[in-house]
Amino acid sequence: MEREGGRLEDKFLGCLLGSALGDAIGEMAFRVPEEERLRDFLQEQILLRYTDDTAMAIGLAESLLAKAGVDQEHLGRTFHRHYLAEPWRGYASGPPSVFYLVENYGMSYAEAARSLFGGQGSLGNGAAMRVAPLGLFLGMAPNLYDQAAQSAAVTHAHPLAQDGAAVQALAVALAVDLSPAAPLNRESFLERLLSFSRTADLQKKLQLVGALLAEGVSDERAAEALGRSVKMQESLPFALFSFLAHPNSYVDCLFAAILQGGDRDTLGAMAGAVSGAYLGVSAIPVAWQEKLENRELLAGLAQALAASRAAVKGGLS
């Protein structure tokens, strides 16, 4: 029987590398949006560089490991530190605005996030794009939703953004627990996500994902129906569709997510995280893995997160 720690490491590494590569290759797809040209372009690259999506996922993983859970101020400081070190990663306006308010007005990170967009907070996909380490860290823990919402609230105060982060975290947790050796029950997977969601807008989109899968529509048509913008309720459902439509191939899932336009790097990060968590790292092309920047840092975080999960499970057994 496969050792539990080894299985977790394989899937956790698949998740973090799958997300980072989805981010990096998705960013490249803005410049090279056709599949064959993108494949050729990938072969020519020496380094695959990720964006703020992965930089913030790294920050979340580091904070979770340091504090054994979500500590909003520590998480905010960690995000802030990463931003100051590498502001060129492609951050949208939200996080830098939060950091400015914290620095200049003494607000907490969550208070600053609540003040944005007329006091409604951001409903963008920035909290969902980075949440994969939390899904790995907590798995199916009863407090997964609340911890995901708290992790989101550091930069995204809108309930939709927090709901999307929680649903993406659950998708990662479910993918880790499922074996790709057996056929994926897409209806059951989607139903778990639907029952977990707490906002009507996201629930309607998840229902539409199920309908589109049942119809067997093309990736292009699904993208048109679901949306693929920076709004959480558009990009997250299409990322999940991309995984569920192509559960047995990381590459097919990734290209489905990033080649239909929209917020390509974040679509790739979210779809790649779930696919990598489901299939494991061996499903990801080795040539891509070897070109990914800071691969060893991501591998170390995956190993530490897996050890933390294994220790918790061991203590409960």
C-alpha positions, -999 to 999 in steps of 0.1 A, spaced: 0 0 0 12 35 -9 25 54 21 0 83 30 28 109 33 41 100 -2 7 102 -18 1 136 -2 34 149 -13 27 138 -49 -7 154 -50 4 185 -31 33 190 -54 10 185 -83 -13 212 -70 13 239 -63 33 232 -95 2 228 -115 -11 261 -103 21 280 -109 26 265 -143 -10 274 -152 -3 309 -141 30 312 -160 17 296 -192 -16 314 -190 3 347 -189 22 336 -220 -11 329 -237 -19 366 -237 9 369 -263 6 335 -280 -31 326 -278 -31 297 -303 -24 262 -290 2 250 -316 21 283 -315 20 282 -277 33 247 -275 62 257 -298 68 289 -278 69 268 -246 97 246 -260 117 277 -268 116 292 -233 144 288 -208 123 301 -178 86 300 -171 79 330 -149 48 332 -127 27 363 -118 12 377 -86 -12 347 -85 16 324 -75 35 350 -55 4 354 -33 -2 316 -31 34 313 -18 27 339 8 -4 321 19 14 288 22 42 305 42 18 322 66 -3 290 71 28 270 80 41 298 103 8 303 122 -8 269 118 -39 285 103 -51 318 90 -39 348 110 -51 378 90 -25 403 101 4 379 96 -10 369 62 -15 406 53 21 413 63 34 384 43 15 395 12 28 430 18 64 419 21 62 398 -11 47 428 -30 74 452 -18 101 427 -28 86 421 -63 60 448 -72 65 439 -109 47 406 -107 15 420 -122 -6 429 -92 -41 444 -99 -50 476 -81 -66 460 -51 -37 446 -30 -14 477 -35 -43 499 -25 -48 478 7 -11 480 14 -11 518 9 -40 522 33 -23 500 59 10 519 56 -4 554 56 -36 552 77 -28 525 103 -58 503 92 -57 466 95 -55 447 63 -91 435 65 -103 471 73 -85 484 43 -100 458 21 -135 466 33 -130 502 23 -124 496 -14 -149 498 -42 -173 521 -23 -172 500 8 -183 468 -9 -148 453 -13 -135 436 -44 -154 408 -60 -125 398 -82 -109 364 -84 -77 373 -65 -86 354 -34 -96 322 -53 -64 323 -74 -41 320 -44 -62 298 -21 -50 263 -31 -25 260 -2 -54 263 22 -73 235 5 -41 214 9 -35 225 45 -70 219 58 -84 193 35 -121 186 44 -118 202 78 -151 216 92 -137 251 93 -125 252 57 -151 277 46 -145 301 74 -107 299 71 -110 305 33 -132 335 38 -108 349 64 -79 344 41 -98 362 13 -108 391 35 -73 404 38 -77 418 3 -112 409 -8 -141 419 14 -170 411 -10 -190 380 -1 -187 367 -37 -149 368 -36 -149 350 -3 -174 324 -15 -153 318 -45 -122 313 -24 -140 288 -2 -153 268 -32 -119 267 -49 -103 255 -16 -129 228 -14 -123 218 -50 -86 214 -42 -94 194 -11 -118 171 -29 -93 166 -57 -66 155 -33 -89 129 -17 -100 114 -50 -81 88 -69 -76 93 -107 -75 55 -110 -113 55 -108 -136 75 -131 -144 109 -117 -180 114 -108 -184 149 -121 -220 152 -109 -210 143 -73 -180 166 -74 -200 196 -86 -228 189 -61 -203 191 -33 -192 225 -45 -227 237 -50 -239 227 -16 -208 244 -1 -213 277 -18 -232 304 1 -240 330 -27 -268 328 -52 -247 342 -81 -220 315 -77 -246 287 -72 -263 296 -104 -231 295 -123 -222 261 -108 -255 248 -119 -248 261 -154 -214 243 -153 -233 210 -147 -258 217 -175 -230 225 -200 -211 193 -190 -242 173 -195 -247 188 -230 -211 181 -238 -205 216 -252 -171 228 -264 -147 247 -243 -153 278 -264 -190 276 -259 -187 270 -222 -164 301 -219 -190 322 -237 -218 310 -214 -199 312 -181 -176 341 -187 -139 343 -181 -133 378 -167 -116 389 -135 -149 387 -117 -149 357 -94 -184 344 -105 -172 342 -141 -136 330 -140 -139 304 -112 -169 285 -128 -151 283 -161 -119 271 -145 -139 244 -128 -156 235 -160 -121 231 -176 -111 206 -150 -143 187 -151 -144 186 -189 -108 173 -190 -102 155 -157 -77 129 -170 -52 153 -186 -35 182 -170 -24 196 -204 -59 195 -219 -74 210 -188 -49 239 -188 -53 247 -225 -90 246 -222 -88 272 -194 -63 296 -210 -70 296 -247 -105 311 -246 -95 346 -237 -103 365 -205 -81 364 -174 -59 337 -188 -32 335 -161 -57 332 -132 -79 308 -151 -47 287 -156 -38 290 -119 -72 279 -106 -78 251 -131 -41 239 -128 -43 237 -91 -74 214 -91 -60 192 -120 -26 189 -103 -42 180 -70 -63 153 -87 -37 138 -110 -5 144 -91 28 158 -102 35 130 -126 7 141 -149 25 175 -155 51 175 -184 85 173 -169 100 197 -194 75 223 -181 83 216 -145 121 220 -151 116 254 -165 94 268 -137 111 295 -117 114 288 -80 104 252 -84 124 241 -54 107 267 -32 73 255 -43 84 219 -38 95 227 -3 62 243 6 43 213 -8 64 189 13 59 210 44 21 213 38 19 175 33 39 168 64 15 191 84 -16 173 70 -1 139 77 8 149 112 -28 161 119 -42 129 104 -18 108 125 -28 126 157 -65 119 150 -61 82 142 
